[in-house]
Amino acid sequence: MGIQLNSGPLVKRHNYQENAEMNITPFVDVMLVLLIIFMVAAPLATVDVPVDLPSNAATPNPPPEDPVYVSVQADGTLFVQEQALNLEQLAAGVHAITGNDLRTRLFLRGDKTVEYGTLMQVMNTLQKAGYAQISLVASEELEP
């Protein structure tokens, strides 16, 4: 005599019934293989195409014979060439030296301890005066 504890209908599961859970292991395996393939192939895609470029027959522009230097000392003192000026006089001083030629390239030299904001004020003043070609000058690094 047997006692049945479950009063509901018994469901018999056959071997041929599918499992309702998704098996993602093959998907992960395929993705890892694709990842490895792309990691190996990506550096090969950055190879430059060899191109035989024509030579440049133009001579390089010679450096200016009389460069115009705007210098900023560590204490913030401004100089155009060797003439000391303040920020308000800078545009007029540069115009006097360049002869109002706005195409003149200006070379801005700043002490390495000068604040970035001070150099930007000088550059903005020169740009507002109409000078678009302003180059920053740095000293060459000596090799030990």
C-alpha positions in Angstrom: 0.0 0.0 0.0 1.5 3.3 -1.1 0.8 6.8 0.0 0.8 9.5 -2.5 1.8 12.9 -1.0 1.2 14.9 -4.1 -2.4 15.2 -4.8 -2.0 16.8 -8.2 -1.6 15.0 -11.5 1.8 13.5 -12.1 3.7 14.8 -15.1 6.0 12.4 -16.7 9.0 13.9 -18.4 10.2 12.1 -21.4 13.8 12.0 -22.6 12.8 13.7 -25.9 11.4 16.8 -24.3 13.7 19.9 -24.8 15.1 22.0 -22.0 13.5 25.5 -21.9 16.8 27.1 -20.8 19.1 28.7 -23.5 22.6 27.4 -23.7 24.8 30.4 -24.4 28.2 28.6 -24.2 28.5 28.2 -28.0 27.6 31.9 -28.5 30.3 33.0 -26.1 32.9 30.7 -27.7 32.1 32.2 -31.2 32.4 35.7 -29.8 35.8 35.0 -28.2 37.1 33.6 -31.4 35.9 36.6 -33.3 37.5 38.9 -30.8 40.8 37.2 -31.2 40.6 37.4 -35.0 39.9 41.1 -34.8 42.7 41.7 -32.3 45.1 40.0 -34.7 43.8 41.6 -37.9 43.5 45.2 -36.5 47.2 46.1 -36.6 47.4 44.8 -40.2 44.8 47.3 -41.3 47.0 50.3 -40.3 49.8 49.5 -42.7 50.6 52.6 -44.9 50.2 52.3 -48.6 53.5 53.0 -50.3 53.3 56.0 -52.6 56.1 57.5 -54.6 55.6 61.2 -54.1 56.9 63.8 -56.5 59.8 66.0 -55.3 59.4 69.5 -54.2 61.3 71.9 -56.4 60.4 75.0 -54.5 63.0 76.5 -52.2 62.0 76.8 -48.6 61.2 80.3 -47.3 64.3 81.9 -45.9 64.0 83.0 -42.3 63.3 86.7 -41.9 66.4 88.9 -42.0 65.1 91.1 -39.2 62.7 89.1 -37.0 60.3 90.9 -34.7 60.5 89.5 -31.2 58.0 90.1 -28.5 59.4 89.0 -25.1 57.8 88.5 -21.8 60.2 88.3 -18.8 59.6 86.4 -15.6 58.1 89.4 -13.8 55.7 90.1 -16.7 57.6 92.9 -18.3 57.0 93.2 -22.1 59.6 94.0 -24.7 59.2 94.5 -28.5 62.7 93.9 -29.7 64.6 95.8 -26.9 62.0 98.4 -26.2 60.1 98.0 -22.9 56.3 98.4 -23.2 53.2 97.7 -21.2 50.2 95.7 -22.5 48.3 98.8 -23.5 51.2 100.1 -25.6 52.0 96.7 -27.2 49.9 97.0 -30.4 51.2 100.5 -31.1 54.8 99.4 -30.5 54.5 96.4 -32.8 52.8 98.5 -35.5 55.7 101.0 -35.3 58.3 98.3 -35.8 56.5 96.4 -38.5 55.4 99.5 -40.4 51.7 98.4 -40.0 52.5 95.2 -42.1 50.0 92.8 -40.6 51.5 89.9 -42.5 54.7 90.1 -40.5 55.5 87.0 -38.5 56.0 87.8 -34.8 58.1 85.6 -32.5 56.8 85.4 -29.0 59.4 84.5 -26.4 58.2 83.9 -22.8 60.2 83.0 -19.7 59.4 79.5 -18.6 58.1 80.8 -15.3 55.6 83.2 -16.9 52.0 82.3 -16.3 50.0 80.8 -19.2 47.4 83.5 -18.8 49.9 86.3 -19.3 51.2 84.8 -22.5 47.6 84.4 -23.7 46.9 88.1 -22.9 49.9 89.1 -25.1 48.8 86.8 -27.9 45.2 88.1 -27.8 46.4 91.7 -27.8 48.5 90.9 -30.9 45.7 89.1 -32.6 43.3 92.0 -31.9 45.8 94.3 -33.5 45.6 92.2 -36.7 48.6 90.0 -36.5 47.7 86.4 -37.3 51.2 84.9 -37.7 52.5 84.5 -34.1 55.1 81.9 -33.4 56.2 80.7 -30.0 59.9 80.4 -29.4 61.5 77.7 -27.3 65.1 76.9 -26.5 66.6 73.8 -27.9 66.9 70.9 -25.4 70.5 70.0 -24.8 71.3 66.3 -24.9 73.1 65.0 -21.8 
